[in-house]
């Protein structure tokens, strides 16, 4: 009896071990089947897909990967759209749908898919690459440059697509300078032609030289009019206004915390944002237009950037034309400790004591035509929330 029990135990343990090995083999096979070849074009399967190929999401996602490998972008888009509908919170479904749309030459829909992916997971690095390609295809060169720079900033140095991204940036940025120079050359040439066309023709024979007018403040130098023109050109060059200075590196907020404390009677609007945050980038233009209508005696807009690289944040601000003052809070440590900011973007209204009067979580459209009404509404909502949170 004891020997039979022991035999059954051994058989059961052997069966369990075999089942465990089979499970591992199936899991590895599934991962190898759906894993991408290289680069950002195809994303690895999320955990929900890799955990079981029998789940509806896993099946749809695997069909999309296989269709992309076979070059059938239309079937891939249908499969990824199905996966997205089943589990809309998984960023990989949106990013792969974006690449399928790109392959179908539908950049507008691709850009929307990439942006949704970044809204779910701002660290979905390959979505920045796809977003750059999609925006460039739609003609949004500035947005494409910003997205591709985010990819370069976040990706590893040895990533094979990093060099492609840098090459794309060079191509997208260089033509703007060439076109500008070409337009200047054409304009100068057309002005010369216009002068020639409108100049009166001299009558046949020897034409009298034009009269020379000499004024006390503009004496003709030795050498005649040629020397004078050269002297005028030299003076004009010397008196030409200097090129606008490049933005200085952002101040570190940890070194100047008093910068976020407004004087008495004023309210600071502090926008916490990052260049890699899609909703943050989308909010900046309307926020800047809104700030232009604020009463400077009562309000001031201040940006609090949480990029890891301060110089990269500075370049992003310069390229996007953000004009309001910004401070740098590397990795968001100050924002977390001081204001409990855990998601981005967030906009805080601070009084002279440093207290948070109101908090807006997430991006919003800031109406430039209703500045005062908007501020009154936000402050009233902030006071109402404070009353609800007070202990009874």
Order of alpha helices (4+ residues) and beta strands (2+ residues): alpha-alpha-alpha-alpha-alpha-alpha-alpha-alpha-alpha-alpha-beta-beta-alpha-beta-alpha-beta-alpha-beta-beta-alpha
